[in-house]
Amino acid sequence: MTANKMKTHKGTKKRFKITATGKILHRASGTSHRNVRVSQKRKRNLRGTRVLATCMEASVKAALGKYSY
């Protein structure tokens, strides 16, 4: 009998990127819709990517499987 392999969570793979130093980058929340009421400064600061909080790193790396190293 063969051992079952962990599958990569494809949604996580599409949404997160791991840097060369091991940090996890993600898109800032609150950018997709209903931005009329948001100030221009807030929209500008939401551009680009953010570094994921360290408390969430383990769960994201587990979901990424072989793509986490």
N, C-alpha and C positions, 0 to 999 in steps of 0.2 A: 504494500500500500504506500502511496506517495504522500509526502507531507503537503499540507495546504499552504500556499504562499499568500502573504498579505497583498491585497490589491491596493493600488494607488487610488486615492479619492480624486477623481478627475476634476471636480469642481474646485477643490483646494489647489490642484496643480495649475489651474487657469488663473486663480486669483492671487497667488503668492509667489514671490521670487526670493531665492536665497542668495545672499551676496557671498563674495569670496571669503569674507571673515566670519561667515556663519549667521549674520543677522538676517531677519526675515522682513521683506518689504511688502506693503500692501497699499491699495488705493484708499484715499481718505473717504470716509462716509459722508453722506449728505450732499453729493454732487450731481445726482442723476436727474432729479425733477423737483418741482415746487421751489425754485430758486428765486422767484420774483421778490419775495419778502426778505431775501438774504442780501446783506450789504455787499457792495463791490469788493471791499477789503476782505470780507470773509470768504467770498468766492475765490479771490486771488490766492489766499492762504491755503485753500483746500486743493489747489493744483498739485500735481506731482504725486509722489509716493511718501509713505510714512514708514517708520520702523515699528514693527510689532512689539507689544509689551512682552517682557520676559516671562510673565506668568502664562502666556498663551503659546509660547514657543514649542513646548513639548507636545501639545496636542496637534499642532500644525505639522510638526516634523513626523509624528506618527502617521498622520493621514497621507503625507507625501511619500512615505515608504522609501524606495530606493533613490528617489529624487532629493532626499534631504541631506545628502552629503556631497 
